Amino acid sequence: MATQHVFTGARVVLPSGIVENGRLVVEGTVIADAAAEAPARPALLPDGTPAGAAGPADGPALRTAADATTLDLTGYWIVPGFVDMHVHGGGGASFSAGTAEEALAVAATHRRHGTTTMAASTVTNRLDDLARQAAVLSELVEQGELAGIHFEGPFIAPCRRGAHDPGLLRDPEPGDVKRLIDAARGTARMMTLAPELPGGLDSVRLLADLDVIAAVGHTDAGYEATAEAVDAGATVATHLFNAMPGLHHRTPGPVAALLEDERVTVELINDGVHLHPAVVGLAFSRAGAGRVAFITDAMAAAGKGDGRYPLGGLEVEVRDGVARLVEGGAIAGSTLTLDTAFRRAVTLGGLPVGHVVRALSENPARLLGVADRVGSLEAGKDADLVILDAEFAVAGVMRRGEWVVEPEVG
């Protein structure tokens, strides 16, 4: 019989809502059941009828193996494992290094912070180099270590390049776009581009035809051009508000177009550096909890500390947790992990826990095409879960039924 873990007493965040005094059962690598804790069954009268109250309202009692490991999590939360659809690095390593060793180091770092599923994001480079990186990363996707590849650059606006090498930027010619998608061997999940550039709209249409997310980002497009890109098939806003024109009362720009369209999910970097909490709240109030995806956009310093790090071919200095290019000083990604994004959203932003869970797990899982396996606590899905204490700090992380961070509670 597969190893069974039974978790009782916690607040469990299910798709249907938050269950107080919940009970979650893991068998092997999957969730066997999740429900409210069943009350004790009443004694039976001689004729077989219950003596007093009827049986549990939530159905039959969950089966528990005699050798199950039971953990009382009273005072804790159980939420689905986090899903990061936009992350470049962590633990001193980077997906753009083009080696399996560094990619696995990135994944291991973020898993310790609750991210059990992630797509690997690249940064602007030569097409040959990006194709080689994709070949390595695609193998890790096929092995189940990653959920896909996200190409961020080189098809972005020079004036909104952020921390991308200006000498390697290029227009999104559909043939070049197709070359990178082909190099990923079916594992490409998303590509960020500036749709106003020559070839931009044709490339958006191509990506939509290939079932790859076309994400609008690092763009100088106006309101109308952005709306046209959404009509052409773009469905994601890459780190909304950042690396694009801001809202203006006469020229609303891409932010307004992306927020108002029900077809678009907006990425947010909730680290207190990229966005003010009020702006995060604005995005939630306009887009709704079903159209927000928290991301890290993390570079190599995430989970590591201050110092100097490479980002593609550029050098980044991290000071007090803020990453900036050594040359020019532009913000160069983040040092964020998703557990911090969760805690900030609830404690500083005042957002409901259920809404935050959707933005951290359910929504990105749907976009990456893995919602049948991860993103929510439901029977039959992978046993990917995060245990949080009363202050929303990580107390335990399980991935596919194995402890990444074993909880010390009780």
C-alpha positions as a LaTeX table, in Angstrom:
\begin{tabular}{lrrr}
\hline
Residue & $x$ (\AA) & $y$ (\AA) & $z$ (\AA) \\
\hline
Met1 & 0.00 & 0.00 & 0.00 \\
Ala2 & 1.22 & 3.52 & $-0.82$ \\
Thr3 & 2.38 & 5.72 & 2.00 \\
Gln4 & $-0.52$ & 7.62 & 3.49 \\
His5 & $-0.39$ & 11.01 & 5.18 \\
Val6 & $-3.41$ & 12.37 & 7.04 \\
Phe7 & $-3.51$ & 16.06 & 7.92 \\
Thr8 & $-6.16$ & 17.22 & 10.38 \\
Gly9 & $-7.25$ & 20.39 & 12.10 \\
Ala10 & $-5.94$ & 22.94 & 9.58 \\
Arg11 & $-7.69$ & 25.59 & 7.58 \\
Val12 & $-7.69$ & 24.00 & 4.13 \\
Val13 & $-8.17$ & 26.18 & 1.05 \\
Leu14 & $-10.24$ & 24.19 & $-1.44$ \\
Pro15 & $-11.73$ & 25.32 & $-4.78$ \\
Ser16 & $-15.10$ & 25.52 & $-3.02$ \\
Gly17 & $-13.79$ & 27.75 & $-0.24$ \\
Ile18 & $-11.89$ & 27.65 & 3.05 \\
Val19 & $-12.65$ & 24.68 & 5.26 \\
Glu20 & $-12.14$ & 25.16 & 8.98 \\
Asn21 & $-10.86$ & 22.13 & 10.89 \\
Gly22 & $-10.14$ & 20.45 & 7.58 \\
Arg23 & $-8.86$ & 17.01 & 6.79 \\
Leu24 & $-6.64$ & 16.15 & 3.83 \\
Val25 & $-5.43$ & 12.67 & 2.93 \\
Val26 & $-2.44$ & 11.94 & 0.69 \\
Glu27 & $-1.83$ & 8.47 & $-0.70$ \\
Gly28 & 1.46 & 7.97 & $-2.47$ \\
Thr29 & 1.94 & 10.87 & $-4.86$ \\
Val30 & $-1.65$ & 12.09 & $-5.06$ \\
Ile31 & $-4.36$ & 13.63 & $-2.94$ \\
Ala32 & $-6.87$ & 10.96 & $-1.93$ \\
Asp33 & $-9.43$ & 13.28 & $-0.36$ \\
Ala34 & $-9.94$ & 16.72 & 1.14 \\
Ala35 & $-12.93$ & 17.68 & 3.27 \\
Ala36 & $-14.13$ & 19.03 & 6.56 \\
Glu37 & $-13.14$ & 16.91 & 9.52 \\
Ala38 & $-15.86$ & 14.29 & 9.96 \\
Pro39 & $-17.42$ & 14.30 & 13.43 \\
Ala40 & $-17.32$ & 11.12 & 15.46 \\
Arg41 & $-19.98$ & 8.63 & 14.44 \\
Pro42 & $-22.79$ & 8.30 & 17.01 \\
Ala43 & $-23.46$ & 5.10 & 18.87 \\
Leu44 & $-26.15$ & 2.87 & 17.39 \\
Leu45 & $-29.35$ & 1.75 & 19.11 \\
Pro46 & $-30.17$ & $-1.97$ & 19.07 \\
Asp47 & $-32.30$ & $-1.54$ & 15.96 \\
Gly48 & $-29.35$ & 0.00 & 14.11 \\
Thr49 & $-30.55$ & 3.61 & 14.16 \\
Pro50 & $-28.22$ & 6.36 & 15.43 \\
Ala51 & $-28.52$ & 7.35 & 19.06 \\
Gly52 & $-28.88$ & 11.12 & 18.70 \\
Ala53 & $-27.49$ & 13.10 & 15.78 \\
Ala54 & $-27.36$ & 11.75 & 12.28 \\
Gly55 & $-24.10$ & 10.68 & 10.66 \\
Pro56 & $-21.57$ & 13.14 & 9.23 \\
Ala57 & $-23.06$ & 15.73 & 6.90 \\
Asp58 & $-20.00$ & 15.56 & 4.68 \\
Gly59 & $-20.53$ & 11.95 & 3.69 \\
Pro60 & $-18.82$ & 8.75 & 4.81 \\
Ala61 & $-15.75$ & 8.92 & 6.97 \\
Leu62 & $-12.50$ & 8.98 & 5.03 \\
Arg63 & $-10.56$ & 5.71 & 5.03 \\
Thr64 & $-7.36$ & 5.87 & 7.03 \\
Ala65 & $-4.69$ & 3.21 & 6.75 \\
Ala66 & $-3.59$ & 1.66 & 10.01 \\
Asp67 & 0.01 & 2.71 & 9.37 \\
Ala68 & $-0.84$ & 6.24 & 8.16 \\
Thr69 & 1.20 & 9.19 & 9.35 \\
Thr70 & $-1.22$ & 11.61 & 11.00 \\
Leu71 & $-0.31$ & 15.23 & 11.62 \\
Asp72 & $-2.43$ & 17.61 & 13.67 \\
Leu73 & $-2.16$ & 21.01 & 11.98 \\
Thr74 & $-4.50$ & 22.98 & 14.19 \\
Gly75 & $-3.59$ & 26.66 & 13.83 \\
Tyr76 & $-2.01$ & 26.17 & 10.39 \\
Trp77 & $-3.16$ & 26.59 & 6.80 \\
Ile78 & $-2.91$ & 24.06 & 3.95 \\
Val79 & $-2.85$ & 25.63 & 0.49 \\
Pro80 & $-2.00$ & 24.24 & $-2.95$ \\
Gly81 & 1.63 & 24.28 & $-4.05$ \\
Phe82 & 2.48 & 27.57 & $-5.72$ \\
Val83 & 2.83 & 27.78 & $-9.51$ \\
Asp84 & 5.27 & 30.34 & $-10.97$ \\
Met85 & 4.88 & 30.96 & $-14.69$ \\
His86 & 7.66 & 33.58 & $-14.86$ \\
Val87 & 10.94 & 32.92 & $-13.05$ \\
His88 & 14.53 & 33.24 & $-14.30$ \\
Gly89 & 16.67 & 32.01 & $-11.44$ \\
Gly90 & 17.35 & 31.49 & $-7.76$ \\
Gly91 & 19.86 & 30.05 & $-5.34$ \\
Gly92 & 22.71 & 31.65 & $-7.28$ \\
Ala93 & 21.71 & 29.79 & $-10.46$ \\
Ser94 & 19.88 & 30.73 & $-13.65$ \\
Phe95 & 17.81 & 28.98 & $-16.28$ \\
Ser96 & 19.71 & 31.00 & $-18.89$ \\
Ala97 & 22.97 & 29.28 & $-17.96$ \\
Gly98 & 21.87 & 26.50 & $-20.28$ \\
Thr99 & 22.81 & 23.60 & $-18.00$ \\
Ala100 & 20.61 & 21.06 & $-16.28$ \\
Glu101 & 22.57 & 21.50 & $-13.05$ \\
Glu102 & 21.79 & 25.20 & $-12.76$ \\
Ala103 & 18.17 & 24.70 & $-13.80$ \\
Leu104 & 17.68 & 22.07 & $-11.10$ \\
Ala105 & 19.32 & 24.37 & $-8.54$ \\
Val106 & 16.81 & 27.09 & $-9.43$ \\
Ala107 & 13.92 & 24.67 & $-9.06$ \\
Ala108 & 15.19 & 23.36 & $-5.72$ \\
Thr109 & 15.51 & 26.87 & $-4.31$ \\
His110 & 11.98 & 27.90 & $-5.18$ \\
Arg111 & 10.50 & 24.59 & $-4.06$ \\
Arg112 & 11.77 & 25.26 & $-0.55$ \\
His113 & 9.64 & 28.40 & $-0.63$ \\
Gly114 & 6.50 & 26.58 & $-1.74$ \\
Thr115 & 6.72 & 26.78 & $-5.54$ \\
Thr116 & 6.15 & 23.17 & $-6.55$ \\
Thr117 & 5.53 & 23.94 & $-10.25$ \\
Met118 & 7.35 & 26.45 & $-12.43$ \\
Ala119 & 8.06 & 27.41 & $-16.00$ \\
Ala120 & 11.64 & 28.31 & $-16.89$ \\
Ser121 & 12.02 & 31.86 & $-18.20$ \\
Thr122 & 14.90 & 32.83 & $-20.45$ \\
Val123 & 16.27 & 36.33 & $-21.13$ \\
Thr124 & 17.29 & 38.02 & $-24.36$ \\
Asn125 & 20.16 & 36.31 & $-26.13$ \\
Arg126 & 21.21 & 35.28 & $-29.63$ \\
Leu127 & 18.76 & 32.93 & $-31.29$ \\
Asp128 & 21.35 & 30.15 & $-31.44$ \\
Asp129 & 22.01 & 30.47 & $-27.70$ \\
Leu130 & 18.30 & 30.52 & $-26.86$ \\
Ala131 & 17.76 & 27.42 & $-28.98$ \\
Arg132 & 20.53 & 25.62 & $-27.10$ \\
Gln133 & 19.04 & 26.66 & $-23.76$ \\
Ala134 & 15.63 & 25.43 & $-24.90$ \\
Ala135 & 17.07 & 22.04 & $-25.83$ \\
Val136 & 18.37 & 21.57 & $-22.27$ \\
Leu137 & 15.27 & 22.92 & $-20.55$ \\
Ser138 & 12.91 & 20.87 & $-22.71$ \\
Glu139 & 14.49 & 17.67 & $-21.40$ \\
Leu140 & 13.72 & 18.78 & $-17.84$ \\
Val141 & 10.14 & 19.50 & $-18.85$ \\
Glu142 & 9.87 & 16.03 & $-20.32$ \\
Gln143 & 11.26 & 14.60 & $-17.06$ \\
Gly144 & 8.63 & 16.46 & $-15.04$ \\
Glu145 & 11.04 & 18.85 & $-13.31$ \\
Leu146 & 9.62 & 21.93 & $-15.06$ \\
Ala147 & 6.22 & 22.85 & $-16.48$ \\
Gly148 & 7.43 & 24.50 & $-19.67$ \\
Ile149 & 9.57 & 27.24 & $-21.17$ \\
His150 & 8.83 & 30.96 & $-21.29$ \\
Phe151 & 10.84 & 33.02 & $-23.79$ \\
Glu152 & 11.14 & 36.62 & $-22.57$ \\
Gly153 & 12.94 & 38.48 & $-25.34$ \\
Pro154 & 14.57 & 39.16 & $-27.70$ \\
Phe155 & 11.40 & 40.40 & $-29.45$ \\
Ile156 & 10.84 & 43.43 & $-27.22$ \\
Ala157 & 10.87 & 47.23 & $-27.54$ \\
Pro158 & 14.33 & 48.77 & $-27.08$ \\
Cys159 & 12.89 & 51.71 & $-25.14$ \\
Arg160 & 11.22 & 49.30 & $-22.68$ \\
Arg161 & 13.98 & 46.72 & $-22.52$ \\
Gly162 & 14.57 & 46.84 & $-18.76$ \\
Ala163 & 17.45 & 44.45 & $-18.01$ \\
His164 & 17.68 & 42.95 & $-21.50$ \\
Asp165 & 20.82 & 43.42 & $-23.61$ \\
Pro166 & 20.01 & 46.20 & $-26.13$ \\
Gly167 & 22.51 & 44.85 & $-28.65$ \\
Leu168 & 20.61 & 41.57 & $-28.99$ \\
Leu169 & 17.07 & 42.84 & $-29.39$ \\
Arg170 & 15.28 & 42.18 & $-32.67$ \\
Asp171 & 11.86 & 42.50 & $-34.27$ \\
Pro172 & 9.49 & 39.53 & $-33.86$ \\
Glu173 & 9.79 & 38.08 & $-37.36$ \\
Pro174 & 7.48 & 35.04 & $-37.38$ \\
Gly175 & 10.20 & 32.78 & $-38.79$ \\
Asp176 & 12.46 & 33.57 & $-35.83$ \\
Val177 & 9.60 & 33.07 & $-33.40$ \\
Lys178 & 8.83 & 29.68 & $-34.94$ \\
Arg179 & 12.48 & 28.69 & $-34.73$ \\
Leu180 & 12.52 & 29.14 & $-30.95$ \\
Ile181 & 9.20 & 27.36 & $-30.48$ \\
Asp182 & 10.50 & 24.43 & $-32.55$ \\
Ala183 & 13.71 & 24.34 & $-30.48$ \\
Ala184 & 11.60 & 23.77 & $-27.38$ \\
Arg185 & 10.20 & 20.53 & $-28.86$ \\
Gly186 & 6.64 & 21.07 & $-27.72$ \\
Thr187 & 7.52 & 22.43 & $-24.28$ \\
Ala188 & 7.21 & 26.17 & $-25.01$ \\
Arg189 & 4.34 & 27.58 & $-22.98$ \\
Met190 & 4.71 & 31.34 & $-23.37$ \\
Met191 & 6.58 & 34.05 & $-25.26$ \\
Thr192 & 6.73 & 37.71 & $-24.28$ \\
Leu193 & 6.92 & 40.20 & $-27.13$ \\
Ala194 & 6.12 & 43.79 & $-28.04$ \\
Pro195 & 3.23 & 43.58 & $-30.52$ \\
Glu196 & 3.80 & 47.06 & $-31.97$ \\
Leu197 & 7.12 & 46.02 & $-33.52$ \\
Pro198 & 7.26 & 44.92 & $-37.20$ \\
Gly199 & 5.96 & 41.36 & $-37.36$ \\
Gly200 & 4.43 & 41.62 & $-33.89$ \\
Leu201 & 0.80 & 40.94 & $-34.70$ \\
Asp202 & 1.65 & 38.17 & $-37.14$ \\
Ser203 & 3.78 & 36.57 & $-34.43$ \\
Val204 & 0.93 & 36.83 & $-31.92$ \\
Arg205 & $-1.34$ & 35.03 & $-34.38$ \\
Leu206 & 1.34 & 32.39 & $-34.98$ \\
Leu207 & 1.78 & 31.74 & $-31.28$ \\
Ala208 & $-1.98$ & 31.44 & $-30.80$ \\
Asp209 & $-2.13$ & 28.93 & $-33.68$ \\
Leu210 & 0.70 & 26.95 & $-32.04$ \\
Asp211 & $-1.12$ & 26.94 & $-28.67$ \\
Val212 & 1.66 & 28.98 & $-27.06$ \\
Ile213 & 0.71 & 31.95 & $-24.88$ \\
Ala214 & 1.43 & 35.28 & $-26.54$ \\
Ala215 & 2.23 & 37.68 & $-23.70$ \\
Val216 & 2.33 & 41.45 & $-24.15$ \\
Gly217 & 5.33 & 42.89 & $-22.35$ \\
His218 & 8.40 & 45.12 & $-22.57$ \\
Thr219 & 6.22 & 47.12 & $-24.92$ \\
Asp220 & 5.67 & 50.73 & $-25.91$ \\
Ala221 & 2.31 & 49.97 & $-27.52$ \\
Gly222 & $-0.58$ & 52.34 & $-26.99$ \\
Tyr223 & $-4.12$ & 51.44 & $-25.95$ \\
Glu224 & $-5.39$ & 50.70 & $-29.45$ \\
Ala225 & $-2.34$ & 48.67 & $-30.52$ \\
Thr226 & $-2.56$ & 46.60 & $-27.34$ \\
Ala227 & $-6.25$ & 45.92 & $-27.88$ \\
Glu228 & $-5.43$ & 44.83 & $-31.42$ \\
Ala229 & $-2.85$ & 42.39 & $-30.05$ \\
Val230 & $-5.44$ & 40.88 & $-27.71$ \\
Asp231 & $-7.85$ & 40.51 & $-30.61$ \\
Ala232 & $-5.02$ & 38.73 & $-32.48$ \\
Gly233 & $-4.65$ & 36.20 & $-29.65$ \\
Ala234 & $-2.54$ & 37.66 & $-26.82$ \\
Thr235 & $-3.82$ & 36.42 & $-23.45$ \\
Val236 & $-1.23$ & 37.44 & $-20.83$ \\
Ala237 & 0.22 & 40.75 & $-19.64$ \\
Thr238 & 3.87 & 40.24 & $-18.69$ \\
His239 & 4.49 & 41.87 & $-15.28$ \\
Leu240 & 1.72 & 44.43 & $-15.71$ \\
Phe241 & 2.73 & 48.07 & $-15.11$ \\
Asn242 & 6.44 & 47.26 & $-15.39$ \\
Ala243 & 8.37 & 47.82 & $-18.66$ \\
Met244 & 5.41 & 49.51 & $-20.36$ \\
Pro245 & 3.86 & 52.99 & $-20.46$ \\
Gly246 & 1.92 & 53.90 & $-17.33$ \\
Leu247 & $-1.71$ & 54.89 & $-17.09$ \\
His248 & $-2.50$ & 58.42 & $-18.23$ \\
His249 & $-5.90$ & 60.08 & $-18.30$ \\
Arg250 & $-5.65$ & 60.96 & $-22.00$ \\
Thr251 & $-3.41$ & 58.13 & $-23.21$ \\
Pro252 & $-4.44$ & 55.05 & $-21.18$ \\
Gly253 & $-1.82$ & 52.88 & $-22.85$ \\
Pro254 & $-1.42$ & 49.11 & $-22.56$ \\
Val255 & $-2.29$ & 48.89 & $-18.85$ \\
Ala256 & $-5.91$ & 49.92 & $-19.37$ \\
Ala257 & $-6.34$ & 47.69 & $-22.42$ \\
Leu258 & $-4.93$ & 44.66 & $-20.63$ \\
Leu259 & $-6.84$ & 45.20 & $-17.40$ \\
Glu260 & $-10.22$ & 45.69 & $-19.02$ \\
Asp261 & $-10.22$ & 42.71 & $-21.39$ \\
Glu262 & $-11.69$ & 39.54 & $-19.89$ \\
Arg263 & $-9.48$ & 37.42 & $-22.14$ \\
Val264 & $-6.27$ & 38.60 & $-20.49$ \\
Thr265 & $-4.57$ & 37.37 & $-17.31$ \\
Val266 & $-2.23$ & 39.92 & $-15.75$ \\
Glu267 & 1.06 & 39.02 & $-14.07$ \\
Leu268 & 1.99 & 40.96 & $-10.92$ \\
Ile269 & 5.34 & 41.09 & $-9.10$ \\
Asn270 & 4.24 & 41.60 & $-5.50$ \\
Asp271 & 7.61 & 42.32 & $-3.89$ \\
Gly272 & 7.10 & 45.91 & $-2.72$ \\
Val273 & 9.71 & 47.11 & $-5.22$ \\
His274 & 8.01 & 46.67 & $-8.57$ \\
Leu275 & 4.51 & 47.60 & $-7.38$ \\
His276 & 2.95 & 49.57 & $-4.55$ \\
Pro277 & 0.35 & 47.56 & $-2.59$ \\
Ala278 & $-2.34$ & 49.98 & $-3.77$ \\
Val279 & $-1.50$ & 49.15 & $-7.38$ \\
Val280 & $-1.76$ & 45.43 & $-6.64$ \\
Gly281 & $-5.17$ & 46.09 & $-5.11$ \\
Leu282 & $-6.19$ & 48.13 & $-8.16$ \\
Ala283 & $-5.31$ & 45.25 & $-10.47$ \\
Phe284 & $-7.31$ & 42.78 & $-8.38$ \\
Ser285 & $-10.33$ & 45.07 & $-8.17$ \\
Arg286 & $-10.39$ & 45.65 & $-11.94$ \\
Ala287 & $-9.35$ & 42.25 & $-13.27$ \\
Gly288 & $-10.83$ & 40.08 & $-10.51$ \\
Ala289 & $-9.19$ & 37.17 & $-8.72$ \\
Gly290 & $-9.64$ & 34.89 & $-11.72$ \\
Arg291 & $-7.43$ & 37.02 & $-13.98$ \\
Val292 & $-4.38$ & 37.67 & $-11.79$ \\
Ala293 & $-1.21$ & 35.56 & $-11.61$ \\
Phe294 & 1.43 & 36.40 & $-9.05$ \\
Ile295 & 4.92 & 35.78 & $-10.41$ \\
Thr296 & 8.42 & 36.27 & $-9.06$ \\
Asp297 & 10.36 & 37.29 & $-12.18$ \\
Ala298 & 13.19 & 36.17 & $-9.90$ \\
Met299 & 16.84 & 36.20 & $-10.93$ \\
Ala300 & 19.74 & 34.23 & $-9.47$ \\
Ala301 & 19.87 & 36.11 & $-6.16$ \\
Ala302 & 16.46 & 34.85 & $-5.01$ \\
Gly303 & 17.00 & 32.77 & $-1.91$ \\
Lys304 & 20.69 & 33.63 & $-1.96$ \\
Gly305 & 21.44 & 37.21 & $-0.87$ \\
Asp306 & 23.10 & 40.44 & $-1.92$ \\
Gly307 & 26.05 & 40.46 & $-4.32$ \\
Arg308 & 26.79 & 40.50 & $-8.04$ \\
Tyr309 & 25.15 & 38.05 & $-10.45$ \\
Pro310 & 24.97 & 37.52 & $-14.22$ \\
Leu311 & 21.65 & 37.99 & $-16.02$ \\
Gly312 & 22.06 & 36.81 & $-19.58$ \\
Gly313 & 25.11 & 38.74 & $-20.74$ \\
Leu314 & 24.62 & 41.59 & $-18.27$ \\
Glu315 & 25.83 & 42.06 & $-14.71$ \\
Val316 & 23.43 & 42.73 & $-11.85$ \\
Glu317 & 24.15 & 44.05 & $-8.38$ \\
Val318 & 21.76 & 43.11 & $-5.60$ \\
Arg319 & 21.71 & 45.46 & $-2.66$ \\
Asp320 & 19.19 & 45.20 & 0.20 \\
Gly321 & 17.34 & 42.62 & $-1.86$ \\
Val322 & 16.83 & 44.91 & $-4.88$ \\
Ala323 & 18.40 & 43.80 & $-8.17$ \\
Arg324 & 19.68 & 46.49 & $-10.56$ \\
Leu325 & 21.94 & 46.49 & $-13.60$ \\
Val326 & 25.49 & 47.54 & $-12.78$ \\
Glu327 & 25.45 & 49.62 & $-15.98$ \\
Gly328 & 22.48 & 51.96 & $-16.03$ \\
Gly329 & 20.77 & 50.96 & $-12.79$ \\
Ala330 & 17.57 & 49.52 & $-14.29$ \\
Ile331 & 15.64 & 47.09 & $-12.09$ \\
Ala332 & 16.77 & 43.62 & $-13.16$ \\
Gly333 & 14.09 & 41.18 & $-12.14$ \\
Ser334 & 13.46 & 40.45 & $-8.47$ \\
Thr335 & 14.76 & 38.43 & $-5.54$ \\
Leu336 & 11.20 & 37.44 & $-4.68$ \\
Thr337 & 9.90 & 34.00 & $-3.73$ \\
Leu338 & 6.19 & 33.26 & $-3.90$ \\
Asp339 & 5.78 & 32.65 & $-0.17$ \\
Thr340 & 6.73 & 36.28 & 0.36 \\
Ala341 & 4.29 & 37.37 & $-2.35$ \\
Phe342 & 1.57 & 35.41 & $-0.53$ \\
Arg343 & 2.35 & 36.93 & 2.85 \\
Arg344 & 2.52 & 40.48 & 1.47 \\
Ala345 & $-0.78$ & 40.10 & $-0.37$ \\
Val346 & $-2.64$ & 39.00 & 2.74 \\
Thr347 & $-0.97$ & 40.96 & 5.53 \\
Leu348 & $-0.11$ & 44.21 & 3.72 \\
Gly349 & $-2.53$ & 44.17 & 0.82 \\
Gly350 & $-5.52$ & 42.92 & 2.80 \\
Leu351 & $-6.52$ & 40.50 & 0.04 \\
Pro352 & $-8.65$ & 37.46 & 0.92 \\
Val353 & $-6.66$ & 34.25 & 1.27 \\
Gly354 & $-8.84$ & 32.47 & $-1.27$ \\
His355 & $-8.17$ & 35.15 & $-3.90$ \\
Val356 & $-4.44$ & 35.00 & $-3.26$ \\
Val357 & $-4.42$ & 31.21 & $-3.64$ \\
Arg358 & $-6.10$ & 31.55 & $-7.02$ \\
Ala359 & $-3.42$ & 34.02 & $-8.13$ \\
Leu360 & $-0.58$ & 31.85 & $-6.84$ \\
Ser361 & $-1.79$ & 28.42 & $-7.89$ \\
Glu362 & $-5.02$ & 27.93 & $-9.78$ \\
Asn363 & $-4.70$ & 30.67 & $-12.41$ \\
Pro364 & $-1.08$ & 30.04 & $-13.47$ \\
Ala365 & $-1.71$ & 26.28 & $-13.52$ \\
Arg366 & $-4.59$ & 26.84 & $-15.93$ \\
Leu367 & $-2.50$ & 29.07 & $-18.17$ \\
Leu368 & 0.40 & 26.59 & $-18.26$ \\
Gly369 & $-1.99$ & 23.78 & $-19.17$ \\
Val370 & $-1.32$ & 21.69 & $-16.04$ \\
Ala371 & $-4.50$ & 22.37 & $-14.05$ \\
Asp372 & $-5.53$ & 18.74 & $-14.43$ \\
Arg373 & $-2.62$ & 17.83 & $-12.12$ \\
Val374 & $-1.79$ & 20.85 & $-9.95$ \\
Gly375 & $-3.09$ & 24.21 & $-8.80$ \\
Ser376 & $-5.77$ & 23.10 & $-6.35$ \\
Leu377 & $-6.32$ & 20.61 & $-3.55$ \\
Glu378 & $-8.58$ & 18.01 & $-5.13$ \\
Ala379 & $-8.74$ & 14.23 & $-5.10$ \\
Gly380 & $-6.66$ & 12.68 & $-7.86$ \\
Lys381 & $-4.32$ & 15.65 & $-8.31$ \\
Asp382 & $-0.64$ & 15.64 & $-7.41$ \\
Ala383 & 0.01 & 15.92 & $-3.69$ \\
Asp384 & 1.58 & 19.37 & $-4.02$ \\
Leu385 & 0.82 & 21.45 & $-0.95$ \\
Val386 & 2.19 & 24.14 & 1.32 \\
Ile387 & 1.66 & 24.35 & 5.07 \\
Leu388 & 1.63 & 27.91 & 6.40 \\
Asp389 & 1.67 & 29.05 & 10.02 \\
Ala390 & $-0.62$ & 31.71 & 11.48 \\
Glu391 & 1.68 & 34.47 & 10.14 \\
Phe392 & 1.68 & 32.85 & 6.66 \\
Ala393 & 5.29 & 31.70 & 6.85 \\
Val394 & 6.17 & 28.37 & 5.25 \\
Ala395 & 6.10 & 25.53 & 7.77 \\
Gly396 & 6.11 & 22.64 & 5.29 \\
Val397 & 6.20 & 21.88 & 1.58 \\
Met398 & 5.16 & 18.63 & $-0.08$ \\
Arg399 & 5.66 & 17.86 & $-3.77$ \\
Arg400 & 4.11 & 14.73 & $-5.27$ \\
Gly401 & 3.78 & 13.19 & $-1.85$ \\
Glu402 & 7.41 & 13.77 & $-0.81$ \\
Trp403 & 8.50 & 16.34 & 1.74 \\
Val404 & 10.61 & 19.16 & 0.38 \\
Val405 & 10.35 & 20.94 & 3.72 \\
Glu406 & 9.18 & 18.63 & 6.47 \\
Pro407 & 7.04 & 20.43 & 9.05 \\
Glu408 & 8.08 & 20.65 & 12.67 \\
Val409 & 4.78 & 21.18 & 14.40 \\
Gly410 & 3.11 & 19.94 & 17.53 \\
\hline
\end{tabular}
